[in-house]
Amino acid sequence: MTFEVVTIFPEYFESPLKVGLLGKAIERGLIKVRLHNLRDFATDKHHTVDDKPFGGGEGMLFKPEPLFRALETLKKQPPKPRIVYLSPQGRLLTHEVARELASCERLVLLCGRYEGIDERIREHFVDDEISIGDYVLFGGEAAALVLIEVLSRLIPGVVGCEDSVAKDSFADGLLKHPQYTRPRNFLGYEVPEVLLSGNHAEIERWRRRKSLEVTFERRPELLKKARLTEEDRAYLKHLKRERLRLYLALVHYPVVNKEGRKIASSFTNLDLHDLARVARTYGLKAYYLVQPLSDQRAIMEELLAFWLSGPGARHNPDRAEALKLVRLRRSLEEVLQEIREAEGQPPVMLATDARPLRPALPYEEAGRIIRSGQPTLILLGTAWGLAPEVLERADHFLAPIPGALDDYNHLSVRSAASIIVDRLLREVV
Ligand SMILES: C[S@@+](CC[C@H](N)C(=O)[O-])C[C@H]1O[C@@H](n2cnc3c(N)ncnc32)[C@H](O)[C@@H]1O
């Protein structure tokens, strides 16, 4: 495979191309890297390659003419190259994209600098744009080096043990399992026993499971495309059951009314049913109703009895299955105590609020907490929302569900809860 790098800093590549497996691959002729100084394609005596952007604005841009000349010169030589511009706006470089590019015999890698390149070159003379991540570098050279390394690893013979490439993270869609080397005991930290057992089948099984665990915890979205066996799927199911320790509490007291005064709100039958069904569907461990008022509790108890052991249970057992998760408690304190006893640790409390008052924990982060197996309690308010004394106790705030077109986001607590739980568990369930 041949890489033709167009850059204003050919010296940037000097040492990276000499060292390690990349250096050896070049020495052995498995890959070729040719460096082309863009300035050699400028025609003025100062070798100018940049100019100010039309319309004003900061920075300089690569002019089209030297780039065009460089590309035309390289295109004339066989085999036909694919012209790749390294750009933060390009396709994200993943293992799959790398595999696709590795099938090309010859790549031209265009390294931008300053504010980038004239748009007409990008639009009419570039075949592909590749980004190495969602951040901005000074120039395309570091990105070109990353691309050269990634593609070289996929070329047969470059990495001595090809098996190790096949077992790398991403190769089969999963992250790699943890690895250990000597000493067996390092500062009191032991190597997992199974790796010392000599039982290769057991070791392979352990590694596969660890690979699934690491991927589930850190990059669950990869599991959707990974090549999984029936045994993998069964293990992932088991992992989800074990890790998912999510609870929901619908708080009737203390909440605030329209004037911001602390009140206890009354019970809503729809909340009881709909949230219990959400809890059962998404595998939550319990759905707490926090209500200290005894007359309100009496109504809830009567309804629960109807559905759990009365005619409702016989008429609609599926509903009983969901309502079994309901726990009627007098205070949030009681709820916390109960979860602490069941789980052996206090839950991470995630508060919800329709108003974007506080910095919110991104849903992705909250999902990571849940996947790590920490017990987590979602706090939902009734009336005009959770009272400040509850909000203050929360570990994190979840962002309000925003309106799609404007600021209107007045959802019922049932709708908000369904959306929140779905967003949290999208990657888990
Ligand atoms: C300072 S950047 C220009 C950024 C450009 N003004 C923008 O906002 O999209 C200069 C050059 O660095 C390279 N570059 C910067 N970040 C990159 C990334 N994440 N992946 C690939 N190339 C990158 C590109 O070649 C780019 O033309």
The ligand as an SDF file (V2000), in Angstrom:
LIG
                    3D

 27 29  0  0  0  0  0  0  0  0999 V2000
   -6.9990   24.2080   12.5230 C   0  0  0  0  0  0  0  0  0  0  0  0
   -7.6040   22.9450   11.4930 S   0  0  0  0  0  0  0  0  0  0  0  0
   -8.9000   23.7750   10.5990 C   0  0  0  0  0  0  0  0  0  0  0  0
  -10.2380   23.5930   11.2400 C   0  0  0  0  0  0  0  0  0  0  0  0
  -11.3780   24.2320   10.4510 C   0  0  0  0  0  0  0  0  0  0  0  0
  -11.2700   25.6570   10.4730 N   0  0  0  0  0  0  0  0  0  0  0  0
  -12.7210   23.8130   11.0560 C   0  0  0  0  0  0  0  0  0  0  0  0
  -13.1810   24.4540   11.9780 O   0  0  0  0  0  0  0  0  0  0  0  0
  -13.2770   22.7850   10.5910 O   0  0  0  0  0  0  0  0  0  0  0  0
   -6.3280   22.7840   10.2920 C   0  0  0  0  0  0  0  0  0  0  0  0
   -6.2460   21.4140    9.6370 C   0  0  0  0  0  0  0  0  0  0  0  0
   -5.9810   20.4180   10.6030 O   0  0  0  0  0  0  0  0  0  0  0  0
   -6.5030   19.1640   10.1730 C   0  0  0  0  0  0  0  0  0  0  0  0
   -7.3630   18.6420   11.2590 N   0  0  0  0  0  0  0  0  0  0  0  0
   -7.7210   19.3120   12.3620 C   0  0  0  0  0  0  0  0  0  0  0  0
   -8.4610   18.5470   13.1760 N   0  0  0  0  0  0  0  0  0  0  0  0
   -8.5870   17.3480   12.5880 C   0  0  0  0  0  0  0  0  0  0  0  0
   -9.2480   16.1300   12.9240 C   0  0  0  0  0  0  0  0  0  0  0  0
   -9.9480   16.0030   14.0470 N   0  0  0  0  0  0  0  0  0  0  0  0
   -9.1550   15.0760   12.0730 N   0  0  0  0  0  0  0  0  0  0  0  0
   -8.4850   15.1870   10.9170 C   0  0  0  0  0  0  0  0  0  0  0  0
   -7.8310   16.3220   10.5330 N   0  0  0  0  0  0  0  0  0  0  0  0
   -7.8760   17.3890   11.3550 C   0  0  0  0  0  0  0  0  0  0  0  0
   -7.2460   19.4460    8.8640 C   0  0  0  0  0  0  0  0  0  0  0  0
   -6.4110   19.0220    7.8070 O   0  0  0  0  0  0  0  0  0  0  0  0
   -7.4530   20.9390    8.8970 C   0  0  0  0  0  0  0  0  0  0  0  0
   -7.5170   21.4640    7.6050 O   0  0  0  0  0  0  0  0  0  0  0  0
  1  2  1  0
  2  3  1  0
  2 10  1  0
  3  4  1  0
  4  5  1  0
  5  6  1  0
  5  7  1  0
  7  8  2  0
  7  9  1  0
 10 11  1  0
 11 12  1  0
 11 26  1  0
 12 13  1  0
 13 14  1  0
 13 24  1  0
 14 15  1  0
 14 23  1  0
 15 16  2  0
 16 17  1  0
 17 18  1  0
 17 23  2  0
 18 19  1  0
 18 20  2  0
 20 21  1  0
 21 22  2  0
 22 23  1  0
 24 25  1  0
 24 26  1  0
 26 27  1  0
M  CHG  2   2   1   9  -1
M  END
$$$$
